[in-house]
């Protein structure tokens, strides 16, 4: 525990010394004590689903099955932000973090109070018509999805697609903004992700000032200034406490 506190205070010092710090989060930021990760082998939601079911072509060919198979994802919207989300919002509110970049599509950063959020894979919080400009909050159609009804546009009758980036679709504008934010930053806190996918690696490609907070090792560990392998929510709460202790008055 003493080593953890020492590492946390080192990270706190890096945050205070930075002029433009940003955060990049993955599914681990939602972890609660003894929780499984979104990608935990054999038990994480993503590992129990077939990625081939979440391509844009599959959606166009069979939107009914897309919603049937993807129904577990919509259950995420019934959860609440974790302590990690709340701490990150507080860090942003204090001006210590400029931008929150996330791989997650659950919208919990905004719900927790973060303002400047870039969602590189889009959001599950809304859905849009595949033919016209109609858009709706997902909570308004979730009951239809639970009843195995295909949500359709009330204007033109075409299927509504969640505003997430499916395989085979171009990445969102937020992805390109995220790359720019990381390039101009002097510190990136990488939280709750093992940095496996190419888009995340590309976002971090030009960053040499990284702190990694994750339960497990990551593909970026060799480039990190500091690594804390522990539950992100726990570490973030300790980090906030350390920053408050080091703030005069």
Number of C-alpha atoms within 10 A of each C-alpha: 6 7 9 14 14 11 17 25 20 15 23 19 15 19 23 15 13 15 15 19 26 25 24 24 28 20 18 25 30 27 21 16 10 7 12 16 20 17 16 14 12 10 12 14 15 16 13 13 13 10 11 11 18 18 16 17 15 17 17 13 11 11 18 18 15 19 23 15 14 16 15 14 14 19 12 14 18 8 11 14 19 16 19 26 23 20 23 26 22 17 19 20 14 10 13 19 24 20 24 25 27 28 19 22 22 26 21 21 29 16 14 19 17 21 15 14 18 23 24 25 21 24 18 22 19 19 23 21 22 18 13 13 9 14 16 16 14 22 15 12 17 17 12 13 17 15 9 14 14 20 23 17 21 11 11 12 13 16 20 24 25 22 21 22 20 21 15 11 11 10 16 16 13 17 23 13 16 23 21 13 22 24 17 13 20 19 24 28 21 27 27 27 27 24 20 11 10 9 16 21 14 13 21 21 13 13 18 16 18 23 23 27 29 24 18 14 16 19 12 19 15 10 14 17 15 18 22 20 15 14 23 28 26 15 22 22 17 18 23 18 16 18 19 12 11 13 9 5 5
